Each structure stands twice: as C-alpha cells, then as structure tokens.
Amino acid sequence: MNPDASVQAPLIRYDLSIIASWIAPGSRVLGLGCGEGDLLHFLKTTKQVQERGIEIKESRVARCIEKGISVLQGDINTELEDYADNTFDYAICSQTLQQVYEPQRLIRSMMRVAQKGVVSFPNFGHYKVRLQYLMTGRAPVTRSLPYEWYNTPNIRVLSLKDFERFSKAAGFRIIKRAAINTRNEHREGNEIRIFPNMFAAYGLYLIGKA
C-alpha cells in the first residue's frame, strides 16, 4: 500500500487528500466527472497544476467556474475523444468509475490522453455489503453506498480485487494503491492494510500505461 496515504489535507475529503499527494507540482491535470471542483481547486492553489475539468451537471459546472476552475460541460467519454495523445500528465476519475457504462473504454481513453491516471471507487466487497446481502437478501445500503437499488447512480458493482483483475484485461499497470475507510463526514480516515478487500470502504489507484 502507498505510504502517502497517511497524508491529510484539512480542506478536502480524506480520499482526495491522498490523490493530491500523488500529483506532481506544476503538472497538467484532467478531472473526469470533477463535481464541484474541490480537488482541482486544491491542486491549483497548492500545487500550481494546469487544470481542466469535465462535468455533465450544469449546477456543478457553475460551482467550478466560481472557484476559477477551467471546466467543460459534457459527457466524459465523448469529450475525451477531442484531446490529443498525452495532452495531460494525469487524468483523474474519482468516485465515478462505478457509474460509467463502458469502464474499459474510459480507462483506455485516460491512458491515451494522459501519462498516468487516478481511479477511485466504493468497494462493493466490503464486509458490511456482504453481510447485508446475506442476512436480508436485499440490495445493501451502507454509508459509502447510501442509495436504494431504484435510485442509485451506480451501475457497476466492483471490489478491489475486481479492479486489480481488470487491470490485466484493460492493459494498464497499478503504480500505487490505497484502501481506506473514512469518518467525520469523510474529512478524516485511515488506510486498511489487512484484508483490504473485506474491510476497506474505498479503493484508490494510481495507474500507468502497460
């Protein structure tokens, strides 16, 4: 696991502070599904990165603009096609992969337009998810997966082991990883080193070209 996972930034979520610790100062960063731009704003102000975001929701795009973030409204799969190879140093897909229809296509596009990628997602292999399904026979609802089956944006169900196996099929390599739990509205957290696929709520991966 990554030793930088203990690094915390007070102004952003714990998982985003770990991702930020992986980004080199002054680099070119693309945020895919960048939300309200918290991570890109943090990287811009603390590491002087050259940022660009893609976000589909108009209200979130407006919040990015308020923060001075360079952002484009649109679908990440479609908009990625407009960028030339190796335009960026990093492409970041945080808490979005489980909502993507074609994850393999997305990862390959990330590896085309950027030297490295960052991917994070909730771990559906967490023991609470397993227990709820076993004991109740119904779709699990947890703090990291707070949706009912009928209103969830998550269309992919994957665990940490699934993603690591997927790396071979999709043709990318894992450079760093962190398996974490969060608390205090995600502002604090800790890394899970023992049986992370069972006890970690989230997985974070720094990936590179095969």
Backbone hydrogen bonds in HBPLUS format (Angstrom, degrees):
<---DONOR---> <-ACCEPTOR-->    atom                        ^
c    i                          cat <-CA-CA->   ^        H-A-AA   ^      H-
h    n   atom  resd res      DA  || num        DHA   H-A  angle D-A-AA Bond
n    s   type  num  typ     dist DA aas  dist angle  dist       angle   num
A0002-ASN N   A0177-ARG O   2.94 MM 175  5.70 148.7  2.04 171.8 174.4     1
A0005-ALA N   A0002-ASN O   3.22 MM   3  5.75 166.9  2.24 115.6 118.9     2
A0007-VAL N   A0004-ASP O   2.94 MM   3  5.58 166.5  1.96 123.4 128.0     3
A0017-SER N   A0013-ARG O   2.98 MM   4  6.30 144.2  2.11 149.4 160.1     4
A0014-TYR N   A0186-HIS O   2.76 MM 172  5.92 172.8  1.76 168.4 166.9     5
A0018-ILE N   A0014-TYR O   3.24 MM   4  6.61 145.1  2.37 145.9 154.1     6
A0019-ILE N   A0015-ASP O   3.16 MM   4  6.51 163.4  2.19 147.4 151.5     7
A0020-ALA N   A0016-LEU O   2.86 MM   4  6.05 159.1  1.90 147.1 153.2     8
A0021-SER N   A0017-SER O   3.11 MM   4  6.28 141.3  2.27 134.1 143.3     9
A0021-SER N   A0018-ILE O   3.05 MM   3  5.12 123.3  2.38  96.6 111.2    10
A0022-TRP N   A0019-ILE O   2.98 MM   3  5.32 149.0  2.08 108.5 118.1    11
A0023-ILE N   A0020-ALA O   3.19 MM   3  5.36 156.9  2.25 106.4 113.3    12
A0027-SER N   A0024-ALA O   3.37 MM   3  5.84 146.9  2.49 138.7 135.6    13
A0026-GLY N   A0047-LYS O   2.80 MM  21  6.09 159.0  1.84 165.4 172.0    14
A0050-GLN N   A0027-SER O   2.88 MM  23  6.19 158.4  1.92 147.0 154.3    15
A0089-ASP N   A0028-ARG O   2.83 MM  61  5.07 149.3  1.92 128.0 138.2    16
A0090-TYR N   A0028-ARG O   3.08 MM  62  6.48 156.9  2.13 161.9 165.9    17
A0029-VAL N   A0050-GLN O   2.90 MM  21  6.07 161.8  1.93 147.5 153.1    18
A0052-ARG N   A0029-VAL O   2.95 MM  23  6.34 128.9  2.22 155.9 169.1    19
A0030-LEU N   A0090-TYR O   2.89 MM  60  6.24 158.6  1.93 152.2 159.5    20
A0092-ILE N   A0030-LEU O   2.75 MM  62  6.12 166.1  1.77 169.5 174.5    21
A0031-GLY N   A0052-ARG O   2.80 MM  21  6.26 159.2  1.84 153.2 160.5    22
A0054-ILE N   A0031-GLY O   2.87 MM  23  6.20 148.5  1.97 173.7 175.8    23
A0032-LEU N   A0092-ILE O   2.76 MM  60  5.83 172.8  1.76 167.2 169.5    24
A0033-GLY N   A0054-ILE O   2.77 MM  21  5.61 134.4  1.97 148.8 163.8    25
A0034-CYS N   A0054-ILE O   3.23 MM  20  6.11 151.3  2.32 133.6 140.4    26
A0037-GLY N   A0034-CYS O   3.03 MM   3  5.44 157.7  2.08 137.3 139.4    27
A0041-HIS N   A0037-GLY O   2.84 MM   4  5.85 157.9  1.89 152.4 158.8    28
A0042-PHE N   A0038-ASP O   2.99 MM   4  6.15 156.4  2.05 144.1 150.8    29
A0043-LEU N   A0039-LEU O   2.89 MM   4  6.14 164.4  1.91 156.1 159.9    30
A0044-LYS N   A0040-LEU O   2.87 MM   4  5.97 151.4  1.95 143.0 151.3    31
A0045-THR N   A0041-HIS O   3.00 MM   4  6.14 156.0  2.06 147.9 153.3    32
A0046-THR N   A0042-PHE O   2.92 MM   4  5.94 149.2  2.01 149.7 157.8    33
A0047-LYS N   A0043-LEU O   2.84 MM   4  5.08 146.2  1.96 127.4 136.7    34
A0053-GLY N   A0070-SER O   2.81 MM  17  6.24 147.4  1.92 144.5 155.1    35
A0072-LEU N   A0053-GLY O   2.78 MM  19  6.07 149.6  1.87 142.0 150.5    36
A0055-GLU N   A0072-LEU O   3.05 MM  17  6.43 157.3  2.11 154.8 161.2    37
A0074-GLY N   A0055-GLU O   3.08 MM  19  5.85 147.0  2.20 112.1 122.2    38
A0061-VAL N   A0057-LYS O   3.03 MM   4  6.32 152.8  2.10 151.2 159.8    39
A0062-ALA N   A0058-GLU O   2.98 MM   4  6.25 155.1  2.05 150.4 156.3    40
A0063-ARG N   A0059-SER O   3.21 MM   4  6.52 148.2  2.32 137.2 144.9    41
A0064-CYS N   A0060-ARG O   3.02 MM   4  6.33 152.1  2.10 147.2 154.5    42
A0065-ILE N   A0061-VAL O   3.00 MM   4  6.32 160.1  2.04 153.0 157.9    43
A0066-GLU N   A0062-ALA O   3.02 MM   4  6.30 152.2  2.10 144.9 152.3    44
A0067-LYS N   A0063-ARG O   3.21 MM   4  6.48 136.5  2.40 137.4 148.0    45
A0067-LYS N   A0064-CYS O   2.97 MM   3  5.15 129.6  2.23  98.9 112.7    46
A0069-ILE N   A0064-CYS O   2.99 MM   5  5.20 167.3  2.01 145.7 142.1    47
A0068-GLY N   A0065-ILE O   2.98 MM   3  5.01 159.8  2.02 105.8 111.7    48
A0079-GLU N   A0075-ASP O   2.93 MM   4  6.03 175.0  1.93 165.1 166.8    49
A0080-LEU N   A0076-ILE O   3.06 MM   4  5.92 150.0  2.16 141.1 147.6    50
A0081-GLU N   A0078-THR O   3.24 MM   3  5.72 142.6  2.39 108.4 117.3    51
A0082-ASP N   A0079-GLU O   3.13 MM   3  5.67 157.3  2.18 114.4 120.6    52
A0083-TYR N   A0080-LEU O   3.18 MM   3  5.70 167.8  2.20 116.6 120.4    53
A0086-ASN N   A0112-ARG O   2.85 MM  26  6.20 160.0  1.89 139.2 144.1    54
A0087-THR N   A0113-VAL O   2.83 MM  26  5.34 110.9  2.31 121.2 135.4    55
A0088-PHE N   A0113-VAL O   2.87 MM  25  6.10 172.0  1.88 162.4 164.2    56
A0115-GLN N   A0088-PHE O   3.17 MM  27  6.67 138.5  2.35 132.4 141.4    57
A0116-LYS N   A0089-ASP O   2.98 MM  27  6.12 142.5  2.12 136.9 148.4    58
A0091-ALA N   A0116-LYS O   3.00 MM  25  6.53 141.6  2.15 141.3 152.8    59
A0118-VAL N   A0091-ALA O   2.88 MM  27  6.29 148.9  1.98 151.9 154.1    60
A0093-CYS N   A0118-VAL O   2.72 MM  25  5.96 172.0  1.73 165.8 168.1    61
A0120-SER N   A0093-CYS O   3.17 MM  27  6.66 150.5  2.26 152.5 149.5    62
A0095-GLN N   A0120-SER O   2.94 MM  25  5.21 135.2  2.15 108.9 121.5    63
A0099-GLN N   A0096-THR O   2.83 MM   3  5.42 161.2  1.86 123.4 129.7    64
A0100-VAL N   A0097-LEU O   3.18 MM   3  5.34 169.2  2.19 114.6 115.9    65
A0155-ILE N   A0098-GLN O   2.86 MM  57  6.04 138.2  2.04 147.7 158.3    66
A0156-ARG N   A0098-GLN O   2.89 MM  58  4.63 141.9  2.04 148.0 146.0    67
A0106-LEU N   A0102-GLU O   3.06 MM   4  6.36 157.4  2.12 152.6 159.6    68
A0107-ILE N   A0103-PRO O   2.92 MM   4  6.13 166.7  1.94 154.2 156.6    69
A0108-ARG N   A0104-GLN O   3.08 MM   4  6.22 165.3  2.10 147.9 152.1    70
A0109-SER N   A0105-ARG O   2.98 MM   4  6.17 150.0  2.08 143.8 152.2    71
A0110-MET N   A0106-LEU O   2.88 MM   4  6.17 154.0  1.94 151.2 158.8    72
A0111-MET N   A0107-ILE O   2.95 MM   4  6.24 157.3  2.00 151.8 157.3    73
A0112-ARG N   A0108-ARG O   3.03 MM   4  6.20 121.9  2.38 132.3 147.0    74
A0112-ARG N   A0109-SER O   3.13 MM   3  4.97 137.2  2.32  92.2 104.7    75
A0113-VAL N   A0109-SER O   3.04 MM   4  6.31 161.7  2.08 156.0 158.2    76
A0114-ALA N   A0110-MET O   3.01 MM   4  5.88 135.6  2.21 145.5 156.1    77
A0117-GLY N   A0207-ILE O   2.87 MM  90  5.05 164.3  1.90 140.0 143.8    78
A0207-ILE N   A0117-GLY O   2.76 MM  90  5.05 166.2  1.78 146.5 151.4    79
A0119-VAL N   A0205-TYR O   2.90 MM  86  5.24 158.7  1.94 149.8 156.9    80
A0205-TYR N   A0119-VAL O   2.78 MM  86  5.24 152.9  1.85 155.1 164.2    81
A0121-PHE N   A0203-GLY O   3.08 MM  82  5.66 147.0  2.19 150.5 160.2    82
A0203-GLY N   A0121-PHE O   3.02 MM  82  5.66 164.0  2.05 165.3 170.0    83
A0123-ASN N   A0201-ALA O   2.78 MM  78  5.23 172.1  1.79 132.3 134.2    84
A0126-HIS N   A0123-ASN O   3.33 MM   3  5.80 164.2  2.36 114.9 115.8    85
A0124-PHE N   A0158-LEU O   3.02 MM  34  5.54 166.1  2.04 144.9 140.8    86
A0129-VAL N   A0126-HIS O   3.00 MM   3  5.42 125.3  2.31 109.0 122.5    87
A0130-ARG N   A0126-HIS O   3.11 MM   4  6.48 160.5  2.15 153.9 159.8    88
A0127-TYR N   A0198-MET O   2.71 MM  71  5.14 147.2  1.81 163.3 151.7    89
A0131-LEU N   A0127-TYR O   2.85 MM   4  6.00 163.4  1.87 149.7 154.2    90
A0132-GLN N   A0128-LYS O   2.99 MM   4  6.03 161.9  2.03 141.6 146.8    91
A0133-TYR N   A0129-VAL O   3.16 MM   4  6.32 166.0  2.18 148.0 151.7    92
A0134-LEU N   A0130-ARG O   2.96 MM   4  6.14 158.2  2.01 147.7 154.4    93
A0135-MET N   A0131-LEU O   2.77 MM   4  5.85 169.2  1.78 158.1 160.7    94
A0136-THR N   A0132-GLN O   2.90 MM   4  5.69 159.0  1.95 145.4 151.3    95
A0137-GLY N   A0133-TYR O   2.89 MM   4  4.84 138.2  2.07 119.0 130.6    96
A0142-THR N   A0145-LEU O   2.94 MM   3  4.80 155.4  2.00 118.4 121.7    97
A0151-ASN N   A0148-GLU O   3.23 MM   3  5.61 154.6  2.30 110.7 117.5    98
A0163-PHE N   A0159-SER O   3.11 MM   4  6.44 158.5  2.16 150.2 154.3    99
A0164-GLU N   A0160-LEU O   3.06 MM   4  6.34 160.5  2.10 151.3 156.6   100
A0165-ARG N   A0161-LYS O   2.98 MM   4  6.13 152.3  2.06 146.1 153.3   101
A0166-PHE N   A0162-ASP O   2.84 MM   4  6.00 148.7  1.93 143.8 153.7   102
A0167-SER N   A0163-PHE O   3.02 MM   4  6.31 132.1  2.25 141.7 153.0   103
A0168-LYS N   A0165-ARG O   3.24 MM   3  5.84 143.8  2.38 111.7 119.1   104
A0170-ALA N   A0166-PHE O   2.86 MM   4  6.02 160.0  1.90 162.1 167.9   105
A0171-GLY N   A0167-SER O   3.03 MM   4  5.82 122.0  2.38 129.4 140.7   106
A0172-PHE N   A0167-SER O   3.14 MM   5  5.33 164.4  2.16 147.1 151.8   107
A0173-ARG N   A0208-GLY O   2.93 MM  35  5.26 166.4  1.95 142.7 147.2   108
A0208-GLY N   A0173-ARG O   2.86 MM  35  5.26 155.7  1.92 147.8 155.1   109
A0175-ILE N   A0206-LEU O   2.73 MM  31  5.41 156.2  1.79 154.2 161.3   110
A0176-LYS N   A0206-LEU O   3.24 MM  30  4.98 158.2  2.29 130.4 135.1   111
A0206-LEU N   A0176-LYS O   2.92 MM  30  4.98 168.3  1.93 135.1 138.5   112
A0178-ALA N   A0204-LEU O   2.86 MM  26  5.11 148.0  1.96 146.2 149.7   113
A0204-LEU N   A0178-ALA O   2.85 MM  26  5.11 148.2  1.95 151.2 160.6   114
A0192-ILE N   A0179-ALA O   2.67 MM  13  5.43 170.1  1.68 152.0 154.8   115
A0180-ILE N   A0202-TYR O   3.00 MM  22  5.39 156.8  2.05 144.4 151.8   116
A0201-ALA N   A0180-ILE O   2.94 MM  21  6.07 131.9  2.17 134.8 147.2   117
A0202-TYR N   A0180-ILE O   3.08 MM  22  5.39 154.3  2.15 155.8 157.9   118
A0181-ASN N   A0190-ASN O   3.00 MM   9  5.63 153.3  2.08 159.7 168.2   119
A0190-ASN N   A0181-ASN O   3.03 MM   9  5.63 151.2  2.12 146.7 152.9   120
A0183-ARG N   A0188-GLU O   2.84 MM   5  5.36 151.7  1.91 142.0 141.1   121
A0186-HIS N   A0183-ARG O   3.03 MM   3  4.90 114.0  2.48  93.6 110.3   122
A0188-GLU N   A0183-ARG O   3.23 MM   5  5.36 170.2  2.24 153.2 150.2   123
A0187-ARG N   A0184-ASN O   3.17 MM   3  5.65 165.8  2.19 113.7 117.6   124
A0198-MET N   A0195-PHE O   3.04 MM   3  5.61 150.3  2.13 115.5 124.1   125
A0199-PHE N   A0195-PHE O   3.07 MM   4  6.25 155.7  2.13 152.7 160.3   126
A0200-ALA N   A0196-PRO O   2.96 MM   4  5.01 149.9  2.05 137.9 137.4   127
